[in-house]
């Protein structure tokens, strides 16, 4: 399919259309089913061709170095589109007499669904390609030419998936990347597969494409990548696409080529919208649970927030702030507990860059309450815990620095007294050795000391205010004031 907008009838708009998009090809699994390519009928072969050496045992395949090279070559031979130019080149290279198969009229290989020799041989090659010696052997025996020839003639999504999967495994070997990239027409052919509507094939295309960043530069291709990320209902494809984008962020050379063009076509906003959509599904039991994908999206957003050019866009996104706000204010955080560390890491980065966000959040008491509730959920994640204490330090200092009226002061004190146990439990379970503090420990110490100092100021002011009033003016129980003194005393005497 040539690059461009999805064809009418193949990909529609809206939720109902997306239900039909990028779904696994269920019919592939039907045993004994046959496929026609361009009107070429396929006949099922009952026996393995006589020229195919015996396959090694499954035990031997676990150690691919023991696989006889002649077996690997014979597998490649089985993938040859009969009558094609590459079939003749392969025969000449191997010194074979030229053979013409039964299905050679239109240059297509016989490809049967399910119990298909082509599929079976292709899947074995797919596994073997993960081994460097086997990959080098394949490269020396025209495997790329054979795979390209199949991609050019087949209409079978399964065949395309296998071909691209083999290419992806070959491209995992650094020593082969240059040779693969120089193969005439290969990069263009692989990137063109991004315009297919088959989830399995797209998943393999994402795996294979990251090695050829420059080929992805056209806006129509980058837009297609983001469209897939935002619209697929297939969890495997979503995870593959997020991993693909994550690789772009992690690889400095690829980042230099693709990140700015991706941002130009709305990369960051697409990911934020995807995150917002996934969060909406948490409370909707009718929606398919994709907790693993959600976890991946949160970690990816965390990566983006650590990238200056992405953080600039994120800090001005009201939608992202709303998503984080919703998660932090959830009364029951059980369903999002595994994401909380990423949530506070993202928020900490946003507050450092988007200082305009701090004033509104600092007086949002339900938001502050939610942050304290996250303390036990990130107790085993040092980075998440450090980020949380630094968020609290920034917000509490902002709140205390602005004159509070008596009502606001009372609400803050009530919140802090209610979270005293959480604060104490966290601090007592994470005593830091004062000797040879790491940079991370120093960062944490600053966040905790600033937070406790601010809590002290708030409690001192409130206690002084209450002490000046008579019981008739403020019938506050002595136990409440005593609790406030305990919190104040704890914060004043806490020794890092």
C-alpha positions, 0 to 999 in steps of 0.5 A: 500500500502506498503512503497516504491516508487510510483507504475508505472502507479499510479504516474508518473514524470513531470508536466503532471503526477502530474496533475493526482496525489493526486486529489480528487476522483470526482467519489465519489460524484456521487449519487446512485453509488455502489462500489465493494470491492474484488468482493463483491457486495453491495446492497443498503438498502432503510431503516435505520436498525430497531436497530438504534435509532432515530438520534438527531436533528441537533440542539442537535448535535451542543451540543454533550453532549446531544447525547444519548450514545446509539445513539453513540454506534449504530453508531459504530455498523453500521461501523462493518465489518460483520462477522469480529472478532471485530463484534463478540467482539462488540456484546459480549460487548453490550450483542447483539445476534450475527448477520450476515449481507448479505455482510459478506462473505469476512469480509467486510462492505457494503459501498455504495457511496453517500447515504450510511448508513456506510458513513452517520454514519461514518461522524456523528461519525467523528463530535462527536469524537471532543467532549471529552465525546463522544470520551471517550465513543467511546474508551470504545466501541471498536471504534478503533478496528472497524476503524482498521478492516475497514482499513484492508479490504476496498479499498474505499478511502472515507471509509479510509478518514472517518476512519482516520478522526475519529482517528485524532479527537480522538487523539486531546484529550490529555488524549486519546493519550496514549491509542490510541498509544497503540492500536495494529497495529494502528500507523503502519496502519495509517502511511501506508496511507501516501502511498495512492494517494488519496488527501482527505485520505492523508489530514486526515493522516497528521492530525492524524500522528503528535501524533506518531513522532517515527513511521515517522522516517524511511527515506522512510516515511519522503521522502514520506511526502516531496514528497507529499508536493512538488508534490500535486496540491490539495490546501487542501492537501498542506495546511494540509501537511504544517500544519503538518510540522509546528506542528513538528517545534512548538512541542519541543518533536517532533522536537527533534525526527524528525527535524534532520532526515527530514533535512537529507532527504532534508526537507529545500531544498524541502520547498525552491523549493516549494516556488520557484515554487509558486512564478513562478506561480504569473506571470503565469495566466495559473497556478491555483492561490493558494494564501492561500497556498502561504501565509502558505508556507511563514509563514512556511519559516519564522518559519524555519528561526527562527530555528538555524539548518534550518537557517544554511541550508537556509543561504547557499541556492542560490535558496532562495536568488533568490526567495527573490530577485525576490519578493523584486524587483517586480515593482508591489507588490500588489500580494505579499503584504500579504507576504512582512512581512514574506519576510523581516523576513526571509531575516533579519534572513538570513543576521544575520546568512549568513553575506557573503550575505550582501556585494553583496546585499548592492550594489544592488540598485534595491534591496535596492529600493524594500526594501524601497517600502515595508515600507508602506506594513509592516507599520501595522506589528511591527515585519515585520517593525522592521526587515525591518529597521534592514535590511536597517541598515545592508545593508546601513552601509555595502555600506557606509563603502566601498569607493564609487566612484562618480558614485555610490555615485550619484546613492545612493543619487538619490535612497535616495532622491526618497524614502525620502517621504516613509521614512518620512511617515513611521517614522512620523506615528510610533512615539515611547514613550520614556518611558519604551521602550520594547525590540522590541522598542529598537531593532527598535530604533537601526535599524532606528538610524543606517539607518539614521546615514548612510544616513547622512554620504552619503548625507554629502559626496555628498553635500560636493563633489558637493559644491566643483564643479563649475556649468560648472563641474557639472550642477546640479540644486540647487533644487536637492542640496536643496532636499539633504539638506532637507533629511540630516536635517531631518535625523540629527534632527529626534527624536526617 
